[in-house]
Amino acid sequence: MTSHHHDAPSGFDSDFYAFGRDASGRYRFSSTDLPAKIRLIGDGEIGGKARGLVFVMRAIESGYALTKYEHLLRFPDSVVVSTQVFDDFIELNRLHKEVEAGCTGDLTLEELDEHIVSARFPEQWIPQLRQFLEAETRPLAVRSSSIMEDDPEHSFAGIYLSDFLANRGPLDDRLTRLMHLIKRVYASTFAPDARAYRKRHRLDWHKEKMAILIQNMIGSLYSHGLFYPLVGGVAFSRNYYPWSSRLRAEDGVVRLVVGTGTRAVGREYARVFSPRLPGLRPEGNDLRMIIRNSQETVDVLDMAQGVLTQTKLNSLDNPLLTRICSFATEDGTVSEPLSSAAMVSSNDRLLASFTRLIEGESLMPFTPLVRDILSRLRDLIGFDADIEFAVEFSGPEPSSEGTPLFYLLQARPLGNRPEHQRVEIPDVPTQQRVLECQDVLGNGRLRKIHHLILVEPESYRWDRAYDIARSIGRINQRLVSEDEPYILIGPGRWASSNPQLGVPVQYNEISGAVVIVEMSTQSLAPELSYGTHFYADMVASDVLYLPLDEQRGDTLNRRLLNTQAIEYRDEFVTHFVLREGLDAFVDGEARRGLIALRSPSQKA
């Protein structure tokens, strides 16, 4: 994508990938280079997540207007623990050999994780962490900021650990917990997801190092000792999966949730909308689909337990929910609650609809602000952008402003490039067509795939879902080690955390899949995973995504499949091997997909 840099501030290097890079090609900053709200511990690299934030904050300090609603834009206070601390930690505990053994498979990743988490934290850096905690008593978000996240070609979103600390109690206890969490983030550098992702992209793990971005957690303390922002979310300036012909890819996509944005980045239900046409729902106007696709579970920080926990939206007992939620009434309509008293006394289903927030400006100019930020960030960075944010409704500052405030937590380029060339779907004889479908997402073609894994919806049992996921994980592991890509077909949503919605695989259990097919059934109708990090990674990996709904006329040729060799079969999973190979075509313009068996005579 070409770089635009409209109105780039004078005296500011607005070339994103040159920003902070020294002669050796490393990204280094001194404390004096950093914005006032960011402090630095150690003089190593600060990693991609922290650097993205520094870049945006420095541009604003240099006079760049990210939005005309600047008075509503805020950033969290941040401390970056640089890669120098990571290097010292590895050195002090002589972990090089263990890491090598973990990455080559001589030591299990669980054993490596144990070694890292139980290792000593370097003494020379403890006073600076202690000093930080003496002044900072708010809850904290501890985020990974790896140097591979600086890579323009790869989105590591959701691969490494980020977690939260209540930051309550005596100073020594808080310090111990913070160091423990930093070590857990260090350990995630070598965890299965990270290893699978690097292997997939042929990235050298020797070059990976981890910095840590510690931010005050945005939110307020509400009833039951729960701390959370009223609204969390992610937004992308490019929507790889537009759900309507009225939307263009460049209109972008936003995912909103009640509570922390952790729910917005996983494959979870969220309110999905385009900043250009916020009222145009992916689910259409079908109330059953709206209810089915709306958030039920909220991520919150339990201050007593000191951990991020899940609770039901209906049990939050928060009067502010009247501003962002609607009622699904028994007569099949959606209505706005008139008061918190009406909300408490109502038996109607509470929906995290965010209608007032995104479709009007009575609460704040939320949608125009997001639209501004995505557009101006794209101009500033020169690439499509990915942001994470929180909107805070209560607390001293929003109250004094008289309006909710928008906190930008992360900003970076979308680390992936979709294929833009036109894909022509060839005219293949019917007897060679394995699968045909409409409403595909993405664009591209893949040839000579010799493996296909199928979970038939009829045989899927959600009470055995984790066994099914592990079974697929074992096949995936073998195929990845043999460098054999495969097509994955199954019911509902792949990688859902809820087995009733689909097979609850982890990313590393399907990391070798190059085509993913999600089958709709009467009981399992997948919400297309618009804008989730799971799909950002799928797109970054050039994975093609096909929804298959046989009730709508899509076809799966089981007769043809059943004539192929079977490598493995249990009561749920079948692994076919296709000697001639399969070709997959996804035409993003016409929204059509085809998977076809190659004929023995085919050369290309």
Number of C-alpha atoms within 10 A of each C-alpha: 7 8 15 14 17 15 12 19 18 11 9 16 15 22 15 21 17 12 17 20 14 11 6 6 9 16 20 17 21 14 13 9 13 16 18 13 13 21 18 20 21 19 15 20 27 32 28 26 25 31 29 23 20 23 24 23 21 19 21 16 14 14 14 19 18 22 19 12 17 13 10 19 17 16 19 18 17 23 20 23 29 26 24 19 22 22 16 16 21 21 12 14 16 12 17 12 11 21 24 16 15 20 19 11 10 11 15 15 22 13 11 20 22 13 16 24 19 12 17 15 22 17 10 9 16 14 11 14 15 17 12 15 17 12 8 13 15 17 23 20 20 24 22 30 31 27 22 22 24 25 15 17 16 22 25 24 19 19 22 22 20 20 17 22 23 23 22 14 9 8 15 11 11 19 20 14 16 22 17 18 20 27 21 21 26 25 22 23 22 24 21 20 20 20 20 21 21 18 17 15 12 9 14 11 17 10 8 16 20 29 30 27 26 26 22 21 24 27 25 19 16 17 10 13 13 22 23 25 25 25 24 27 25 27 29 29 28 22 22 22 23 24 22 12 6 10 17 16 14 16 19 27 29 27 23 27 32 30 27 27 25 20 25 28 27 19 22 24 25 28 23 29 24 29 25 17 15 16 15 17 16 19 18 12 12 12 15 11 14 19 18 15 22 20 23 20 20 21 24 26 25 21 19 11 12 16 14 19 14 15 15 11 20 17 10 15 14 16 14 14 23 22 22 21 22 24 20 21 15 10 6 10 12 19 15 18 19 11 13 16 11 12 23 15 8 13 12 15 15 25 25 27 26 20 18 18 18 24 16 14 12 12 15 19 17 23 21 19 20 24 21 18 25 27 19 22 26 24 21 26 24 20 24 26 24 27 23 21 24 29 25 22 22 20 12 10 13 16 13 10 11 13 17 22 21 26 18 21 24 20 27 28 27 22 22 20 16 14 14 11 11 14 17 15 16 9 7 14 10 9 11 16 21 20 20 22 22 20 22 24 24 26 27 21 22 16 15 18 22 18 22 22 24 19 20 15 19 9 11 20 16 16 10 12 19 15 16 21 21 16 16 23 20 13 18 23 17 12 17 20 10 9 12 15 19 26 24 23 24 22 26 27 28 27 21 21 16 14 20 17 20 26 28 22 23 18 21 19 23 24 24 28 24 21 24 20 22 23 25 21 16 8 11 16 21 21 22 23 21 24 27 27 21 22 20 27 22 22 23 19 22 21 24 24 24 27 27 29 20 14 10 10 11 16 17 19 15 10 10 13 20 10 10 13 13 16 14 12 12 9 10 19 21 17 21 22 20 20 15 16 17 24 18 23 22 29 22 23 14 15 15 21 28 22 25 23 25 21 13 9 7 7 6 6
